[in-house]
Amino acid sequence: MFYRKMYSGGVILIVLPVFLDHILPGALFLGSGLLIAVACGLFAKSWYAEHAARRIGKAYREFEDPRIRQAYIEHAGGVSVAGAVFGFLTQVATISVIILDILPLERL
């Protein structure tokens, strides 16, 4: 999500597992985490297509000059390598916290 500049969706996908980890017991949380991953895999392309369509629609509504409109679409679309790195590092940190939360203290 961060790679495709869908930052709000990326934040939700990072916060949701942490939230579920605090509410649900370990094994139940792992099952819900799997469901979240499967849903993302199934719907990511359509989510991105809807996101892109909204951005393009906004460009056509707000900018009459085709050059400005094209510049906006190019800036708003595409990918963000920095976003991908941020998303990856955040996911690594989140997974680490969840694993440390599940492991018994004696094993550390």
Summary of the structure (lengths in Angstrom):
residues: 108
radius of gyration: 18.2
end to end distance: 33.0
largest distance: 65.2
contacts: 252
relative contact order: 0.16
helix: 83%
strand: 0%
